[in-house]
Amino acid sequence: MVPQGGNTSLSGAATPDHSGNAVVVSLSRMNRILAIDPANNTMTAQAGCVLAALQEAALQVDRLFPLSLASEGSCQIGGNLSTNAGGVRVLRYGNTRELTLGVEVVLPNGEIWNGLRGLRKDNTGYDLKHLFIGAEGTLGFITAAVLKLFPLPKVTAVAWVAVGSPMLALQLLANLQDHFGASLTACELVSDISLGLVLKNIPGTQQPLSSSPWYLLIELSGSRDDKALDESLENFLGAALVQASVRDAVLAKSYAQARQLWALRENIGEAQKIEGMSIKHDVSVPISRIPEFIERADSALLKNFPEIRIVTFGHIGDGNLHYNQSRPTKISNDEFIAAQAEVNRIVYNIVHELGGSISAEHGIGQLKCLTLLDYKSPVEMAMMHSVKRAIDPLGLMNPGKIFPVNC
Ligand SMILES: Cc1cc2nc3c(=O)[nH]c(=O)nc-3n(C[C@H](O)[C@H](O)[C@H](O)COP(=O)(O)OP(=O)(O)OC[C@H]3O[C@@H](n4cnc5c(N)ncnc54)[C@H](O)[C@@H]3O)c2cc1C
């Protein structure tokens, strides 16, 4: 049985393997919001609710459901839970795991576990919901969840900032956190090559500043009392310019301008697709080691593949980079794809040496289940197998995902 939500998985997790023995079970018709409790700051929703519909329902009661992904118009909360989705606001609110208080699950043996508790404190033994969050449908069907809501921010400030290097970007992030604390909602790193692809391939986009090797997209948000957030950010960036820790900066003066700046970040994936074949990595390392990762991985890749175009962007505040490679213009798609295994090996080995993860947000699915065996310790794999066997002894749920078939 293959649970399927919006089928926006980027790792082949929601589609059957090649066995021909699987049944796809769509959760799309379980799309009701069961309860909203603004005083408890919770919402209880069935698994098939589309993420954007949940964001909208929260807005209606003056609350925020902060999970935000480019696929939010089609992905479903059941899929978000099962992939422990991240997105652009993890820095402030955490990933889906941290936004979930309870789940309801149909187990492989047909029993229903009603764990729909809206509690922030509950120390009554193992916290079983965490087994199902991020399990990619391999342990059961999530049918509903209790989700955390937050006060709706009343003001936001968005800036696009040019910086000289990933190390300077990291220092700026630390200064922003020191200065603005929890008001810092998002901090996204974008390389000049990534921006160049957007400007080239996405109509209506414009270069906001003169060219620089790296940029940060910064978003602050606050309550009614934070009216001067714009001004505070302007003063902060003004001081950073004087100290030469940033090269240039522009602050959005309207909602429309803020959307234009966000569009430069959100369209990188699409711009890369238009550019042609690419090899993608969704990796994480400790935040402090991001500059080292970029330096080592860039240098190793360029040594082996001198013409390769490295497209680096992502959630620097979470230590999560989308570290992608676009096809060198001089070689064919086939030649480029032939290099994929070697490119992956170079990137993942460095990630591993730095104590990182080969999949920060997108899960394992079918795409990375063999690669996982190279990087997870045998002890960790054995524990995962034990959990799988205990809950799904007949191997009914989502075969060939996370665990390779016959493994
Ligand atoms: C344009 C684009 C941008 C994206 N951006 C991000 C991003 O920023 N961050 C991020 O984390 N991901 C991102 N993704 C990946 C994807 O959108 C997320 O993983 C999303 O959470 C998947 O939701 P879905 O409903 O489409 O799940 P599906 O693709 O349908 O399923 C994903 C997995 O969950 C399982 N599953 C689905 N529903 C259930 C259920 N009810 N019970 C048990 N198992 C279930 C499936 O079997 C599968 O293993 C992006 C994808 C696209 C296309």
PDBQT file of the ligand as one rigid body, heavy atoms in Angstrom, charges set to zero:
ROOT
HETATM    1  C1  LIG A 501       8.122  22.982  -6.129  1.00  0.00    +0.000 C 
HETATM    2  C2  LIG A 501       8.407  22.142  -4.919  1.00  0.00    +0.000 A 
HETATM    3  C3  LIG A 501       8.963  22.745  -3.795  1.00  0.00    +0.000 A 
HETATM    4  C4  LIG A 501       9.218  21.983  -2.657  1.00  0.00    +0.000 A 
HETATM    5  N1  LIG A 501       9.771  22.608  -1.569  1.00  0.00    +0.000 NA
HETATM    6  C5  LIG A 501       9.993  21.899  -0.448  1.00  0.00    +0.000 A 
HETATM    7  C6  LIG A 501      10.559  22.536   0.707  1.00  0.00    +0.000 A 
HETATM    8  O1  LIG A 501      10.873  23.715   0.701  1.00  0.00    +0.000 OA
HETATM    9  N2  LIG A 501      10.738  21.789   1.804  1.00  0.00    +0.000 N 
HETATM   10  C7  LIG A 501      10.404  20.461   1.856  1.00  0.00    +0.000 A 
HETATM   11  O2  LIG A 501      10.558  19.841   2.901  1.00  0.00    +0.000 OA
HETATM   12  N3  LIG A 501       9.888  19.836   0.763  1.00  0.00    +0.000 NA
HETATM   13  C8  LIG A 501       9.673  20.516  -0.365  1.00  0.00    +0.000 A 
HETATM   14  N4  LIG A 501       9.157  19.887  -1.470  1.00  0.00    +0.000 N 
HETATM   15  C9  LIG A 501       8.876  18.436  -1.424  1.00  0.00    +0.000 C 
HETATM   16  C10 LIG A 501       7.385  18.103  -1.125  1.00  0.00    +0.000 C 
HETATM   17  O3  LIG A 501       6.539  19.136  -1.498  1.00  0.00    +0.000 OA
HETATM   18  C11 LIG A 501       7.195  17.854   0.334  1.00  0.00    +0.000 C 
HETATM   19  O4  LIG A 501       7.935  16.706   0.675  1.00  0.00    +0.000 OA
HETATM   20  C12 LIG A 501       5.745  17.634   0.788  1.00  0.00    +0.000 C 
HETATM   21  O5  LIG A 501       5.760  17.618   2.190  1.00  0.00    +0.000 OA
HETATM   22  C13 LIG A 501       5.107  16.355   0.262  1.00  0.00    +0.000 C 
HETATM   23  O6  LIG A 501       3.701  16.407   0.447  1.00  0.00    +0.000 OA
HETATM   24  P1  LIG A 501       2.713  15.587  -0.498  1.00  0.00    +0.000 P 
HETATM   25  O7  LIG A 501       1.337  15.712   0.054  1.00  0.00    +0.000 OA
HETATM   26  O8  LIG A 501       2.892  15.982  -1.909  1.00  0.00    +0.000 OA
HETATM   27  O9  LIG A 501       3.228  14.120  -0.239  1.00  0.00    +0.000 OA
HETATM   28  P2  LIG A 501       3.422  12.948  -1.311  1.00  0.00    +0.000 P 
HETATM   29  O10 LIG A 501       4.437  13.328  -2.313  1.00  0.00    +0.000 OA
HETATM   30  O11 LIG A 501       2.112  12.488  -1.807  1.00  0.00    +0.000 OA
HETATM   31  O12 LIG A 501       4.031  11.833  -0.346  1.00  0.00    +0.000 OA
HETATM   32  C14 LIG A 501       5.277  12.005   0.271  1.00  0.00    +0.000 C 
HETATM   33  C15 LIG A 501       5.535  10.821   1.211  1.00  0.00    +0.000 C 
HETATM   34  O13 LIG A 501       4.584  10.808   2.255  1.00  0.00    +0.000 OA
HETATM   35  C16 LIG A 501       3.801   9.618   2.233  1.00  0.00    +0.000 C 
HETATM   36  N5  LIG A 501       2.433  10.015   2.597  1.00  0.00    +0.000 N 
HETATM   37  C17 LIG A 501       1.660  10.956   1.993  1.00  0.00    +0.000 A 
HETATM   38  N6  LIG A 501       0.512  11.086   2.681  1.00  0.00    +0.000 NA
HETATM   39  C18 LIG A 501       0.563  10.221   3.706  1.00  0.00    +0.000 A 
HETATM   40  C19 LIG A 501      -0.332   9.869   4.768  1.00  0.00    +0.000 A 
HETATM   41  N7  LIG A 501      -1.500  10.471   4.920  1.00  0.00    +0.000 N 
HETATM   42  N8  LIG A 501       0.041   8.912   5.647  1.00  0.00    +0.000 NA
HETATM   43  C20 LIG A 501       1.250   8.271   5.527  1.00  0.00    +0.000 A 
HETATM   44  N9  LIG A 501       2.117   8.558   4.555  1.00  0.00    +0.000 NA
HETATM   45  C21 LIG A 501       1.789   9.528   3.659  1.00  0.00    +0.000 A 
HETATM   46  C22 LIG A 501       3.952   9.062   0.838  1.00  0.00    +0.000 C 
HETATM   47  O14 LIG A 501       3.788   7.652   0.811  1.00  0.00    +0.000 OA
HETATM   48  C23 LIG A 501       5.373   9.469   0.528  1.00  0.00    +0.000 C 
HETATM   49  O15 LIG A 501       6.256   8.566   1.147  1.00  0.00    +0.000 OA
HETATM   50  C24 LIG A 501       8.907  20.609  -2.638  1.00  0.00    +0.000 A 
HETATM   51  C25 LIG A 501       8.348  20.012  -3.774  1.00  0.00    +0.000 A 
HETATM   52  C26 LIG A 501       8.100  20.769  -4.894  1.00  0.00    +0.000 A 
HETATM   53  C27 LIG A 501       7.479  20.092  -6.094  1.00  0.00    +0.000 C 
ENDROOT
TORSDOF 0
